[in-house]
């Protein structure tokens, strides 16, 4: 059996591509500028969570990741997600949401929120078991 195989038969959720966001990100726009221009996108919030984390600002990282997580839930529901099923890392537009989940779990761990760490860790793994390796591998 292949790792990450969908045994429940629930279809994958693939967030829509936003060509304008992708173009601005590729052009090197700052995460804060991306968040202002695309506030419902998850990627800018995940990027800001990572930047805050690198600067040792755990609470800010948590807050940015929490926004990305909630924006992601909204986007997933709009894309047909019904609270379960795969959200594949291989589909690039899903990565902002998955990175937000990862950042939220990381910041929650630093803040000692063990229940949140477990809940978000399960959600991240259930979304795509390959996501953590992709994020930690710098993809």
N, C-alpha and C positions, 0 to 999 in steps of 0.2 A: 504494500500500500504506500502511496506517495505521501510524503509529509505535507500537511496542510490541505489534504484532499477533503472536499466538501462531502461529508457522509450524510448530512441531513437533507441534501437536495435543495437547500435554500439558495436562490440565485445570488450571485455576487452583486454588490452595490458599487457602481462606478460613478463617481462624481463627474459632472461635466467639465470639459476643458474650458478654460478662460484664456483665450489667445492674448488678450490685452495684458492680463496679469503676468502671463508667461513672458511676454515681450519686455515688460518693465523689469521683471526679476532678472532676466537674462542681460538687460542693459545695465544692471548694477544698482537699481534704485534701492535706497535704504529701506529696511523693514518698516520703520515708522512712516515713511512716505507711502509705502505700499498699503499699510493699514489705513491710512487716511483716505487713500484712493479706492481701496477695495476692503471696506470694513467687515464685510460678511465672509471674506476668504479666510481660510485657516492658516495658510502658509505664513503670512506676515506675523501673525501672533506666535506661531511656533518659532520663527526666526528671532523675534524679540525675546521669547522665553529662553532661547539658547544664549543670546547675547547677555541677558541679565545673569544667567547661570554662570557663564564664563567670568563675569565681573564679581561673582560672589554675592549677588543680590537674590537670595533664595526666595524671599517673599514676592518680589516682583516677578521672578521667573514663574512662580506658582500662579500668580494673577494673570499673566499673559497666556500661560498654557490653559488656564481655566476658560478664558475667553475663546481661544482657538478650539477647545473641546466643545463648548456650547455652540459656537458657530458651525462646527462640524456636524453636531447632532441635527441642527436645523437643516443643513445642506443634505445630509443623508436621508432624512425624512422626506424632503422635497424630491429626492432622487428615487423614492420608492422603498427605502429601507423600513422594515417593520420591527426594529428592535433586536434583530438577530441576523446572523448570516455573515458571510465573508465580506471584508472590505480590503481588497487585494493591494498590497504594497506595490506590485508590479505596474499598477495603473497610476501613472504619475500624479494626476489631480487628487488622488486619495492621500498622498504623502503628507500634505499639510495637516490633515486630521490625525493621521497616525503619529506624526512627529509631535503634535500637541498632546496626544495621550501619553507618549513616552516622557515628554518634558513634565507633564503633570505628575506622573508616577515618581519621577526622579525628585522633583521638588517636595512632593508629599513625604517621601522617604526622609529627606533632609530635615523636614519639620516634625518627624516622628508620628505621622498620621498613618499608622500601620493598616487600619481598615481600608483607607483610601488607596494605599499602595496595592493591597491585595485585589480590591475591586477593579482598579484601573489596569493592573497587570493581567487579570483574567480577560478583561474587555479587549486589551491590546492583543493578547494571544489568540483569542477567539476571532478577532477581526482578520488577522493573518499571522501565523506563527513565524513567518519570515521577516516580519516588520522590524523587530528588534535588531536582528543581524544586519538588515539593510541600513538602519539608522546608525548603528554603531560602526558600520563599515564605511560610513561617509557617503552613502549613495544619495 
